[in-house]
């Protein structure tokens, strides 16, 4: 079972530069355009828009890529 996250949750994920921590700023349950690419989302498999605590950069990940802190 995939963990569900909510806006404001503090999470960790892996990136090319190592582990990153940040907060969920939006939960997407419908397909969305993000940084020039279509991201496939659904209520059963949402994607989470996150912002890095350290850099302030935004990213989008599936729930399986995130760990709640």
N, CA, C and O atoms as a GROMACS GRO file, in nm:
protein
  276
    1UNK      N    1   0.083  -0.119   0.000
    1UNK     CA    2   0.000   0.000   0.000
    1UNK      C    3   0.088   0.125   0.000
    1UNK      O    4   0.185   0.133   0.074
    2UNK      N    5   0.053   0.221  -0.083
    2UNK     CA    6   0.127   0.344  -0.093
    2UNK      C    7   0.085   0.441   0.016
    2UNK      O    8  -0.034   0.456   0.044
    3UNK      N    9   0.182   0.506   0.078
    3UNK     CA   10   0.153   0.605   0.180
    3UNK      C   11   0.091   0.728   0.114
    3UNK      O   12   0.137   0.772   0.008
    4UNK      N   13  -0.012   0.782   0.176
    4UNK     CA   14  -0.074   0.906   0.128
    4UNK      C   15  -0.014   1.023   0.204
    4UNK      O   16   0.009   1.014   0.325
    5UNK      N   17   0.010   1.131   0.134
    5UNK     CA   18   0.067   1.251   0.193
    5UNK      C   19  -0.030   1.367   0.178
    5UNK      O   20  -0.120   1.363   0.094
    6UNK      N   21  -0.012   1.469   0.259
    6UNK     CA   22  -0.097   1.588   0.256
    6UNK      C   23  -0.010   1.713   0.243
    6UNK      O   24   0.109   1.711   0.274
    7UNK      N   25  -0.070   1.820   0.197
    7UNK     CA   26  -0.001   1.948   0.189
    7UNK      C   27   0.054   1.982   0.327
    7UNK      O   28  -0.017   1.972   0.428
    8UNK      N   29   0.179   2.023   0.330
    8UNK     CA   30   0.244   2.059   0.455
    8UNK      C   31   0.328   1.949   0.516
    8UNK      O   32   0.410   1.976   0.604
    9UNK      N   33   0.311   1.824   0.470
    9UNK     CA   34   0.391   1.714   0.524
    9UNK      C   35   0.539   1.737   0.492
    9UNK      O   36   0.573   1.780   0.381
   10UNK      N   37   0.626   1.707   0.588
   10UNK     CA   38   0.770   1.716   0.569
   10UNK      C   39   0.818   1.579   0.519
   10UNK      O   40   0.793   1.478   0.584
   11UNK      N   41   0.887   1.577   0.405
   11UNK     CA   42   0.925   1.451   0.341
   11UNK      C   43   1.070   1.454   0.296
   11UNK      O   44   1.134   1.559   0.294
   12UNK      N   45   1.120   1.336   0.259
   12UNK     CA   46   1.256   1.319   0.206
   12UNK      C   47   1.245   1.242   0.075
   12UNK      O   48   1.159   1.155   0.060
   13UNK      N   49   1.334   1.275  -0.021
   13UNK     CA   50   1.340   1.201  -0.147
   13UNK      C   51   1.483   1.202  -0.198
   13UNK      O   52   1.565   1.282  -0.152
   14UNK      N   53   1.513   1.114  -0.290
   14UNK     CA   54   1.646   1.106  -0.351
   14UNK      C   55   1.651   1.189  -0.478
   14UNK      O   56   1.555   1.190  -0.556
   15UNK      N   57   1.762   1.258  -0.499
   15UNK     CA   58   1.786   1.330  -0.623
   15UNK      C   59   1.927   1.298  -0.668
   15UNK      O   60   1.999   1.223  -0.603
   16UNK      N   61   1.967   1.356  -0.781
   16UNK     CA   62   2.102   1.328  -0.832
   16UNK      C   63   2.210   1.368  -0.731
   16UNK      O   64   2.316   1.307  -0.725
   17UNK      N   65   2.181   1.472  -0.652
   17UNK     CA   66   2.279   1.523  -0.556
   17UNK      C   67   2.270   1.460  -0.419
   17UNK      O   68   2.341   1.502  -0.328
   18UNK      N   69   2.187   1.360  -0.402
   18UNK     CA   70   2.171   1.295  -0.273
   18UNK      C   71   2.031   1.314  -0.218
   18UNK      O   72   1.940   1.352  -0.292
   19UNK      N   73   2.014   1.288  -0.091
   19UNK     CA   74   1.882   1.300  -0.030
   19UNK      C   75   1.846   1.447  -0.008
   19UNK      O   76   1.930   1.529   0.028
   20UNK      N   77   1.718   1.477  -0.031
   20UNK     CA   78   1.667   1.613  -0.017
   20UNK      C   79   1.547   1.608   0.077
   20UNK      O   80   1.469   1.513   0.074
   21UNK      N   81   1.533   1.710   0.159
   21UNK     CA   82   1.417   1.722   0.246
   21UNK      C   83   1.340   1.847   0.207
   21UNK      O   84   1.397   1.948   0.166
   22UNK      N   85   1.209   1.838   0.222
   22UNK     CA   86   1.126   1.953   0.189
   22UNK      C   87   0.982   1.929   0.231
   22UNK      O   88   0.952   1.835   0.305
   23UNK      N   89   0.894   2.014   0.182
   23UNK     CA   90   0.753   2.007   0.217
   23UNK      C   91   0.667   1.991   0.094
   23UNK      O   92   0.700   2.040  -0.014
   24UNK      N   93   0.556   1.919   0.112
   24UNK     CA   94   0.459   1.904   0.004
   24UNK      C   95   0.380   2.033  -0.005
   24UNK      O   96   0.325   2.081   0.094
   25UNK      N   97   0.374   2.089  -0.128
   25UNK     CA   98   0.300   2.213  -0.146
   25UNK      C   99   0.171   2.194  -0.225
   25UNK      O  100   0.083   2.280  -0.224
   26UNK      N  101   0.159   2.079  -0.295
   26UNK     CA  102   0.036   2.053  -0.370
   26UNK      C  103   0.026   1.904  -0.400
   26UNK      O  104   0.126   1.838  -0.426
   27UNK      N  105  -0.097   1.853  -0.397
   27UNK     CA  106  -0.125   1.714  -0.433
   27UNK      C  107  -0.202   1.716  -0.565
   27UNK      O  108  -0.307   1.780  -0.575
   28UNK      N  109  -0.149   1.647  -0.667
   28UNK     CA  110  -0.212   1.645  -0.799
   28UNK      C  111  -0.283   1.511  -0.820
   28UNK      O  112  -0.221   1.405  -0.806
   29UNK      N  113  -0.412   1.516  -0.853
   29UNK     CA  114  -0.490   1.395  -0.879
   29UNK      C  115  -0.543   1.390  -1.021
   29UNK      O  116  -0.616   1.297  -1.056
   30UNK      N  117  -0.507   1.487  -1.103
   30UNK     CA  118  -0.540   1.488  -1.246
   30UNK      C  119  -0.412   1.518  -1.322
   30UNK      O  120  -0.321   1.581  -1.269
   31UNK      N  121  -0.404   1.473  -1.448
   31UNK     CA  122  -0.286   1.500  -1.529
   31UNK      C  123  -0.255   1.649  -1.527
   31UNK      O  124  -0.345   1.732  -1.530
   32UNK      N  125  -0.126   1.680  -1.521
   32UNK     CA  126  -0.084   1.820  -1.508
   32UNK      C  127   0.044   1.842  -1.588
   32UNK      O  128   0.127   1.751  -1.602
   33UNK      N  129   0.060   1.962  -1.641
   33UNK     CA  130   0.183   2.003  -1.708
   33UNK      C  131   0.276   2.059  -1.601
   33UNK      O  132   0.238   2.151  -1.528
   34UNK      N  133   0.397   2.005  -1.592
   34UNK     CA  134   0.493   2.049  -1.490
   34UNK      C  135   0.630   2.058  -1.554
   34UNK      O  136   0.685   1.958  -1.601
   35UNK      N  137   0.685   2.178  -1.557
   35UNK     CA  138   0.816   2.203  -1.615
   35UNK      C  139   0.826   2.149  -1.758
   35UNK      O  140   0.925   2.087  -1.796
   36UNK      N  141   0.720   2.174  -1.835
   36UNK     CA  142   0.721   2.139  -1.977
   36UNK      C  143   0.687   1.995  -2.010
   36UNK      O  144   0.695   1.955  -2.126
   37UNK      N  145   0.650   1.916  -1.912
   37UNK     CA  146   0.617   1.775  -1.935
   37UNK      C  147   0.483   1.743  -1.872
   37UNK      O  148   0.447   1.798  -1.768
   38UNK      N  149   0.409   1.654  -1.936
   38UNK     CA  150   0.281   1.609  -1.881
   38UNK      C  151   0.308   1.501  -1.778
   38UNK      O  152   0.374   1.401  -1.808
   39UNK      N  153   0.258   1.521  -1.657
   39UNK     CA  154   0.271   1.422  -1.551
   39UNK      C  155   0.137   1.353  -1.535
   39UNK      O  156   0.034   1.420  -1.520
   40UNK      N  157   0.137   1.222  -1.538
   40UNK     CA  158   0.014   1.143  -1.525
   40UNK      C  159  -0.019   1.124  -1.378
   40UNK      O  160   0.059   1.067  -1.302
   41UNK      N  161  -0.136   1.171  -1.340
   41UNK     CA  162  -0.180   1.164  -1.200
   41UNK      C  163  -0.326   1.118  -1.197
   41UNK      O  164  -0.401   1.139  -1.293
   42UNK      N  165  -0.364   1.055  -1.089
   42UNK     CA  166  -0.503   1.013  -1.070
   42UNK      C  167  -0.530   1.010  -0.920
   42UNK      O  168  -0.436   1.015  -0.839
   43UNK      N  169  -0.657   1.003  -0.881
   43UNK     CA  170  -0.686   0.991  -0.737
   43UNK      C  171  -0.623   0.866  -0.675
   43UNK      O  172  -0.586   0.867  -0.558
   44UNK      N  173  -0.610   0.759  -0.754
   44UNK     CA  174  -0.550   0.635  -0.703
   44UNK      C  175  -0.398   0.645  -0.698
   44UNK      O  176  -0.335   0.583  -0.612
   45UNK      N  177  -0.338   0.723  -0.788
   45UNK     CA  178  -0.193   0.741  -0.792
   45UNK      C  179  -0.159   0.889  -0.807
   45UNK      O  180  -0.120   0.933  -0.915
   46UNK      N  181  -0.175   0.965  -0.699
   46UNK     CA  182  -0.144   1.108  -0.707
   46UNK      C  183   0.006   1.132  -0.718
   46UNK      O  184   0.087   1.045  -0.686
   47UNK      N  185   0.041   1.250  -0.764
   47UNK     CA  186   0.180   1.294  -0.760
   47UNK      C  187   0.185   1.417  -0.670
   47UNK      O  188   0.089   1.493  -0.660
   48UNK      N  189   0.299   1.434  -0.607
   48UNK     CA  190   0.314   1.536  -0.504
   48UNK      C  191   0.417   1.640  -0.547
   48UNK      O  192   0.531   1.607  -0.579
   49UNK      N  193   0.374   1.766  -0.547
   49UNK     CA  194   0.465   1.876  -0.576
   49UNK      C  195   0.532   1.914  -0.444
   49UNK      O  196   0.465   1.941  -0.344
   50UNK      N  197   0.664   1.916  -0.446
   50UNK     CA  198   0.741   1.940  -0.324
   50UNK      C  199   0.838   2.056  -0.348
   50UNK      O  200   0.879   2.083  -0.461
   51UNK      N  201   0.873   2.122  -0.241
   51UNK     CA  202   0.974   2.228  -0.249
   51UNK      C  203   1.085   2.198  -0.149
   51UNK      O  204   1.059   2.164  -0.034
   52UNK      N  205   1.208   2.210  -0.195
   52UNK     CA  206   1.325   2.178  -0.114
   52UNK      C  207   1.343   2.280  -0.002
   52UNK      O  208   1.332   2.400  -0.024
   53UNK      N  209   1.371   2.230   0.119
   53UNK     CA  210   1.400   2.318   0.232
   53UNK      C  211   1.527   2.399   0.206
   53UNK      O  212   1.535   2.516   0.244
   54UNK      N  213   1.626   2.336   0.143
   54UNK     CA  214   1.757   2.397   0.127
   54UNK      C  215   1.763   2.496   0.011
   54UNK      O  216   1.816   2.606   0.026
   55UNK      N  217   1.709   2.456  -0.106
   55UNK     CA  218   1.726   2.540  -0.226
   55UNK      C  219   1.600   2.614  -0.267
   55UNK      O  220   1.608   2.714  -0.340
   56UNK      N  221   1.483   2.568  -0.220
   56UNK     CA  222   1.358   2.630  -0.261
   56UNK      C  223   1.309   2.584  -0.397
   56UNK      O  224   1.206   2.631  -0.444
   57UNK      N  225   1.383   2.492  -0.462
   57UNK     CA  226   1.342   2.441  -0.593
   57UNK      C  227   1.224   2.347  -0.579
   57UNK      O  228   1.210   2.276  -0.479
   58UNK      N  229   1.137   2.348  -0.680
   58UNK     CA  230   1.020   2.261  -0.682
   58UNK      C  231   1.047   2.136  -0.765
   58UNK      O  232   1.122   2.139  -0.862
   59UNK      N  233   0.984   2.027  -0.725
   59UNK     CA  234   0.992   1.901  -0.798
   59UNK      C  235   0.857   1.831  -0.783
   59UNK      O  236   0.773   1.874  -0.704
   60UNK      N  237   0.838   1.725  -0.860
   60UNK     CA  238   0.716   1.646  -0.848
   60UNK      C  239   0.754   1.499  -0.843
   60UNK      O  240   0.837   1.453  -0.922
   61UNK      N  241   0.694   1.426  -0.749
   61UNK     CA  242   0.726   1.286  -0.729
   61UNK      C  243   0.601   1.204  -0.701
   61UNK      O  244   0.500   1.254  -0.652
   62UNK      N  245   0.611   1.076  -0.735
   62UNK     CA  246   0.507   0.980  -0.694
   62UNK      C  247   0.528   0.952  -0.545
   62UNK      O  248   0.636   0.973  -0.491
   63UNK      N  249   0.423   0.904  -0.482
   63UNK     CA  250   0.430   0.875  -0.339
   63UNK      C  251   0.534   0.772  -0.304
   63UNK      O  252   0.590   0.776  -0.194
   64UNK      N  253   0.562   0.679  -0.396
   64UNK     CA  254   0.662   0.574  -0.367
   64UNK      C  255   0.803   0.630  -0.356
   64UNK      O  256   0.890   0.563  -0.302
   65UNK      N  257   0.827   0.750  -0.407
   65UNK     CA  258   0.960   0.812  -0.401
   65UNK      C  259   0.981   0.894  -0.274
   65UNK      O  260   1.092   0.941  -0.248
   66UNK      N  261   0.876   0.911  -0.194
   66UNK     CA  262   0.881   0.997  -0.078
   66UNK      C  263   0.878   0.918   0.053
   66UNK      O  264   0.816   0.812   0.062
   67UNK      N  265   0.946   0.973   0.153
   67UNK     CA  266   0.943   0.918   0.288
   67UNK      C  267   0.901   1.030   0.381
   67UNK      O  268   0.959   1.139   0.379
   68UNK      N  269   0.800   1.005   0.463
   68UNK     CA  270   0.752   1.107   0.557
   68UNK      C  271   0.850   1.118   0.674
   68UNK      O  272   0.894   1.017   0.729
   69UNK      N  273   0.882   1.240   0.712
   69UNK     CA  274   0.973   1.264   0.825
   69UNK      C  275   0.896   1.294   0.952
   69UNK      O  276   0.956   1.317   1.057
   0.00000   0.00000   0.00000
